[in-house]
Amino acid sequence: ERGNMAKIYDEYEEVKKILIKHDVLHKDIDQLDGEELMLDLYKHFQEEMPYGTQKARDGDPDEYIYDKLEDLGLPLGEQQL
């Protein structure tokens, strides 16, 4: 069985692909607000997102997504080489 680190790496790569697709990897996290981008990220995180957050009842889906991006440690806003 693959360990937790592998799962985290897979998620990192998946999310990074979404950010690259929307050409926002160079932006700071607070500049990520494109509707299509947020929809793609929402779809990606939806399975693990609590239901109440998905429905924006007891949590903000965007906040959840931003928190997840920070947890993943994506190189947002950093100079890409």
Summary of the structure (lengths in Angstrom):
residues: 81
radius of gyration: 12.9
end to end distance: 33.4
largest distance: 40.4
contacts: 185
relative contact order: 0.18
helix: 59%
strand: 0%
